Every structure is written in C-alpha cells, then in structure tokens.
C-alpha cells in the first residue's frame, strides 16, 4: 500500500487546525496563571512567555501558510468526458 504524502500532510494540518484553539488558549492561560501566582516564584517568566507566544504564532502562521499553498497549488484533474470523446 502506497500512502499519498500530500494527503497525509493535509490530514495532519487539519488535525492541527482543529486542536489549535485549545492549545493556544491553554498555553496563554497557563502563562497568565504563572504570572499571577503568588505561591511559587517563577524565574525567567518573561522568557517563558516569549517562547510560549512565539510557538503559538508560528503554529498559526504554519496553518495559514498551508491553507494558502493548498488553494494556489492544488492539482487540477482534467475534465472527464463521459461520452468517450
């Protein structure tokens, strides 16, 4: 069985786009909770926040870039003629 790499990549991006809002909100809320927490001192919180939001924006950019690529570089099949012409 030969797998279609383009189809596999599209499925992975679709799954990523589906779970992206959950991931983005949870990462932002956890970073905010660390910032507001008074129980534990969190060193380098600014650096952690920068890395967290950079990952969120890179994933968003990846999803948007793939959608643009998919629309512009879609393989078009020749029209089928059922009359045998």
DRENPA-3360 file (N, C-alpha, C; in nm, 2 decimals, always signed):
BEGIN
1 = XXXXXXXX = +0.08/-0.12/+0.00/+0.00/+0.00/+0.00/+0.09/+0.12/+0.00 ~ +0.07/+0.21/-0.10/+0.15/+0.33/-0.11/+0.06/+0.45/-0.05 ~ +0.12/+0.52/+0.04/+0.05/+0.63/+0.10/+0.08/+0.76/+0.02 ~ -0.02/+0.85/+0.01/-0.01/+0.97/-0.05/+0.05/+1.08/+0.05 ~ +0.17/+1.12/+0.03/+0.23/+1.21/+0.13/+0.15/+1.35/+0.14 ~ +0.10/+1.39/+0.03/+0.03/+1.52/+0.03/-0.10/+1.51/+0.11 ~ -0.17/+1.39/+0.10/-0.29/+1.37/+0.17/-0.26/+1.35/+0.32 ~ -0.15/+1.28/+0.35/-0.11/+1.27/+0.50/-0.08/+1.40/+0.56;
9 = XXXXXXXX = -0.01/+1.49/+0.49/+0.03/+1.62/+0.54/-0.10/+1.70/+0.56 ~ -0.19/+1.69/+0.46/-0.31/+1.77/+0.48/-0.40/+1.72/+0.60 ~ -0.40/+1.59/+0.62/-0.47/+1.54/+0.74/-0.40/+1.59/+0.87 ~ -0.27/+1.59/+0.87/-0.20/+1.64/+0.99/-0.23/+1.79/+1.02 ~ -0.23/+1.87/+0.91/-0.26/+2.01/+0.92/-0.40/+2.03/+0.97 ~ -0.49/+1.95/+0.92/-0.63/+1.96/+0.96/-0.65/+1.93/+1.11 ~ -0.58/+1.83/+1.15/-0.59/+1.80/+1.30/-0.53/+1.91/+1.38 ~ -0.41/+1.96/+1.33/-0.35/+2.08/+1.40/-0.44/+2.20/+1.40;
17 = XXXXXXXX = -0.51/+2.22/+1.29/-0.61/+2.34/+1.29/-0.72/+2.32/+1.38 ~ -0.76/+2.19/+1.40/-0.88/+2.16/+1.48/-0.84/+2.18/+1.63 ~ -0.72/+2.14/+1.67/-0.68/+2.15/+1.81/-0.61/+2.27/+1.84 ~ -0.58/+2.36/+1.75/-0.50/+2.48/+1.77/-0.57/+2.57/+1.87 ~ -0.70/+2.60/+1.86/-0.76/+2.69/+1.96/-0.75/+2.65/+2.10 ~ -0.76/+2.52/+2.12/-0.75/+2.46/+2.26/-0.60/+2.48/+2.31 ~ -0.51/+2.45/+2.22/-0.37/+2.46/+2.25/-0.33/+2.61/+2.28 ~ -0.37/+2.70/+2.20/-0.34/+2.84/+2.22/-0.40/+2.90/+2.34;
25 = XXXXXXXX = -0.52/+2.87/+2.37/-0.59/+2.92/+2.49/-0.53/+2.86/+2.62 ~ -0.50/+2.73/+2.62/-0.44/+2.67/+2.74/-0.30/+2.72/+2.76 ~ -0.22/+2.74/+2.66/-0.09/+2.79/+2.68/-0.09/+2.94/+2.74 ~ -0.18/+3.02/+2.68/-0.19/+3.16/+2.73/-0.24/+3.16/+2.87 ~ -0.34/+3.08/+2.90/-0.39/+3.08/+3.04/-0.29/+3.03/+3.14 ~ -0.21/+2.93/+3.10/-0.11/+2.88/+3.19/+0.00/+2.98/+3.22 ~ +0.04/+3.05/+3.11/+0.14/+3.16/+3.13/+0.08/+3.27/+3.22 ~ -0.04/+3.31/+3.20/-0.11/+3.41/+3.28/-0.12/+3.36/+3.43;
33 = XXXXXXXX = -0.15/+3.23/+3.45/-0.16/+3.18/+3.58/-0.02/+3.18/+3.65 ~ +0.08/+3.15/+3.58/+0.22/+3.16/+3.64/+0.25/+3.30/+3.68 ~ +0.21/+3.40/+3.60/+0.24/+3.54/+3.62/+0.16/+3.58/+3.75 ~ +0.04/+3.54/+3.76/-0.05/+3.59/+3.88/-0.03/+3.51/+4.00 ~ +0.04/+3.40/+4.00/+0.06/+3.31/+4.11/+0.16/+3.37/+4.21 ~ +0.11/+3.37/+4.34/+0.20/+3.43/+4.45/+0.26/+3.32/+4.53 ~ +0.22/+3.19/+4.51/+0.27/+3.08/+4.59/+0.41/+3.04/+4.55 ~ +0.44/+3.05/+4.42/+0.57/+3.00/+4.37/+0.64/+3.11/+4.29;
41 = XXXXXXXX = +0.77/+3.13/+4.32/+0.84/+3.22/+4.24/+0.88/+3.15/+4.10 ~ +0.85/+3.22/+3.99/+0.88/+3.16/+3.86/+0.99/+3.25/+3.80 ~ +1.12/+3.20/+3.80/+1.22/+3.27/+3.73/+1.21/+3.27/+3.58 ~ +1.25/+3.38/+3.52/+1.25/+3.39/+3.37/+1.11/+3.37/+3.31 ~ +1.01/+3.43/+3.38/+0.88/+3.42/+3.33/+0.86/+3.50/+3.20 ~ +0.93/+3.61/+3.19/+0.92/+3.68/+3.06/+0.97/+3.60/+2.94 ~ +1.08/+3.53/+2.96/+1.14/+3.44/+2.86/+1.04/+3.33/+2.83 ~ +0.98/+3.27/+2.93/+0.88/+3.16/+2.91/+0.76/+3.21/+2.83;
49 = XXXXXXXX = +0.72/+3.34/+2.86/+0.60/+3.39/+2.79/+0.64/+3.42/+2.64 ~ +0.76/+3.47/+2.62/+0.80/+3.50/+2.48/+0.81/+3.37/+2.40 ~ +0.86/+3.26/+2.46/+0.87/+3.13/+2.39/+0.73/+3.08/+2.36 ~ +0.64/+3.09/+2.46/+0.51/+3.03/+2.45/+0.43/+3.10/+2.34 ~ +0.43/+3.24/+2.34/+0.36/+3.31/+2.23/+0.43/+3.30/+2.10 ~ +0.56/+3.28/+2.09/+0.62/+3.26/+1.96/+0.58/+3.12/+1.90 ~ +0.57/+3.02/+1.99/+0.52/+2.89/+1.94/+0.38/+2.90/+1.89 ~ +0.29/+2.98/+1.96/+0.15/+2.99/+1.92/+0.15/+3.06/+1.78;
57 = XXXXXXXX = +0.23/+3.17/+1.76/+0.22/+3.24/+1.64/+0.28/+3.17/+1.52 ~ +0.39/+3.09/+1.55/+0.45/+3.00/+1.45/+0.35/+2.90/+1.40 ~ +0.28/+2.84/+1.49/+0.18/+2.74/+1.45/+0.06/+2.80/+1.37 ~ +0.02/+2.92/+1.41/-0.08/+2.99/+1.34/-0.03/+3.02/+1.20 ~ +0.09/+3.07/+1.19/+0.15/+3.10/+1.06/+0.16/+2.98/+0.97 ~ +0.19/+2.86/+1.03/+0.20/+2.74/+0.95/+0.07/+2.70/+0.90 ~ -0.04/+2.71/+0.98/-0.17/+2.67/+0.93/-0.21/+2.76/+0.82 ~ -0.19/+2.89/+0.84/-0.24/+2.99/+0.73/-0.16/+2.97/+0.60;
65 = XXXXXXXX = -0.03/+2.95/+0.62/+0.06/+2.93/+0.50/+0.02/+2.80/+0.42 ~ -0.02/+2.70/+0.50/-0.06/+2.57/+0.43/-0.19/+2.59/+0.36 ~ -0.28/+2.67/+0.42/-0.41/+2.69/+0.35/-0.39/+2.77/+0.22 ~ -0.30/+2.87/+0.23/-0.28/+2.95/+0.10/-0.21/+2.86/+0.00 ~ -0.11/+2.78/+0.04/-0.04/+2.69/-0.05/-0.14/+2.59/-0.11 ~ -0.23/+2.54/-0.03/-0.33/+2.44/-0.08/-0.42/+2.50/-0.18 ~ -0.46/+2.62/-0.17/-0.55/+2.68/-0.26/-0.48/+2.72/-0.39 ~ -0.35/+2.76/-0.39/-0.28/+2.81/-0.51/-0.22/+2.69/-0.58;
73 = XXXXXXXX = -0.18/+2.59/-0.52/-0.11/+2.48/-0.58/-0.18/+2.35/-0.59 ~ -0.31/+2.36/-0.59/-0.39/+2.24/-0.59/-0.38/+2.17/-0.73 ~ -0.36/+2.04/-0.73/-0.35/+1.97/-0.86/-0.49/+1.95/-0.92 ~ -0.50/+2.01/-1.04/-0.63/+2.00/-1.10/-0.63/+1.88/-1.20 ~ -0.74/+1.81/-1.19/-0.75/+1.69/-1.28/-0.82/+1.73/-1.41 ~ -0.79/+1.67/-1.52/-0.85/+1.70/-1.64/-1.00/+1.67/-1.64 ~ -1.08/+1.75/-1.70/-1.22/+1.73/-1.70/-1.26/+1.59/-1.76 ~ -1.35/+1.52/-1.70/-1.39/+1.39/-1.75/-1.50/+1.41/-1.85;
81 = XXXXX = -1.48/+1.33/-1.96/-1.59/+1.33/-2.07/-1.65/+1.20/-2.07 ~ -1.77/+1.18/-2.03/-1.83/+1.05/-2.03/-1.88/+1.00/-2.16 ~ -1.87/+1.09/-2.27/-1.92/+1.05/-2.40/-1.81/+0.98/-2.48 ~ -1.69/+0.97/-2.42/-1.58/+0.90/-2.49/-1.51/+0.98/-2.59 ~ -1.53/+1.11/-2.59/-1.46/+1.20/-2.69/-1.33/+1.25/-2.64;
% end
